[in-house]
Amino acid sequence: MSDKRLDNLKPFTGADDPRRMNGKPKGTKHISTWIQEMLNDPDFELKLKDGTILKGAPLAAIIKTAVAKAVSGDMRAFDILGKYGFGTKLDVTTNGKELPTPIIKVDDGAQDKSS
């Protein structure tokens, strides 16, 4: 085997790795940064098919729509708002205190036969 072919079998060192030689140019934005900026852009405008122009941050419109759906009974919207608005380990009912055990009385319509 030639020396050149043997060199190809050696692992790259950090400086020699051609995949890392140039890297991402400074100032390049990740796609998540682009998405977040667009969702929070107060100057955003969208023209609908009917000619209506919507202005403002799209994120606000998305959240308002989710709230409206949750209030009307959409459990998926309710879950999304709860998960991202409050997190998964929030107890909004007890304020950190233990609730008393509820007393449940079931009346099945049967009369007491012992009297």
C-alpha positions in Angstrom: 0.0 0.0 0.0 1.2 3.5 -0.8 1.9 6.0 1.9 -0.9 8.2 0.6 -3.5 5.5 1.1 -2.2 4.8 4.6 -2.6 8.5 5.5 -6.2 8.2 4.6 -6.7 5.5 7.2 -5.5 7.7 10.1 -8.1 9.6 12.1 -8.2 13.4 11.7 -6.9 15.5 14.5 -9.0 18.5 15.5 -7.1 20.9 13.3 -6.9 18.6 10.3 -10.6 17.7 10.1 -11.9 19.1 6.7 -15.4 19.2 8.2 -14.3 21.7 10.8 -11.9 23.9 8.8 -14.3 26.6 7.8 -17.3 26.0 10.1 -20.3 28.3 10.2 -19.4 31.9 9.3 -19.6 34.4 12.2 -23.1 36.0 12.5 -24.9 33.2 10.7 -28.4 32.7 12.2 -29.8 29.3 13.1 -33.3 28.5 11.8 -34.8 28.6 15.3 -33.5 32.2 15.6 -35.2 33.1 12.3 -38.5 31.5 13.5 -38.4 33.3 16.8 -37.7 36.7 15.3 -40.5 36.3 12.8 -43.0 35.2 15.4 -42.2 38.2 17.6 -41.9 40.8 14.8 -44.3 43.7 15.6 -44.0 44.9 12.0 -45.1 41.6 10.4 -47.9 42.0 7.8 -50.0 39.3 6.2 -52.5 39.8 3.4 -55.3 37.2 3.4 -57.2 36.0 0.3 -60.2 38.2 1.1 -57.9 41.3 1.1 -57.7 41.7 4.9 -54.3 42.7 6.1 -53.2 41.4 9.5 -50.5 43.4 11.3 -48.5 42.6 14.4 -46.6 39.8 16.0 -47.9 36.4 14.7 -47.2 34.8 18.1 -49.8 37.0 19.8 -52.4 35.9 17.2 -51.5 32.3 17.6 -51.8 32.5 21.4 -55.1 34.4 21.2 -56.5 31.7 18.8 -55.4 28.9 21.2 -57.0 30.7 24.1 -60.3 31.0 22.2 -60.2 27.4 21.3 -59.4 26.3 24.8 -62.2 28.3 26.3 -64.6 26.8 23.8 -63.6 23.3 24.9 -60.7 22.3 22.7 -58.6 20.1 25.0 -55.6 20.1 22.7 -55.4 23.9 22.8 -55.9 23.8 26.6 -53.1 21.3 27.0 -50.7 23.3 24.8 -51.4 26.5 26.7 -51.0 24.8 30.0 -47.8 23.0 29.0 -46.0 26.0 27.5 -47.6 28.7 29.6 -47.2 27.2 33.0 -45.0 24.1 32.7 -45.9 20.5 33.6 -45.3 20.6 37.3 -47.6 23.5 38.3 -50.3 23.1 40.9 -52.8 25.9 40.3 -55.6 24.5 42.5 -54.1 24.0 45.9 -51.5 26.8 46.2 -49.1 24.3 47.7 -51.5 23.2 50.4 -53.1 19.7 50.8 -56.7 19.7 49.9 -59.2 18.0 52.3 -60.7 14.7 51.0 -64.1 15.4 49.5 -67.1 13.7 50.9 -69.1 12.2 48.1 -72.7 11.1 48.8 -74.3 9.0 46.2 -78.1 8.9 46.2 -79.2 6.0 43.9 -82.9 6.5 44.8 -83.1 3.4 47.1 -84.9 3.9 50.3 -83.6 2.8 53.7 -85.4 -0.5 54.5 -84.3 -0.7 58.1 -86.9 1.7 59.5 
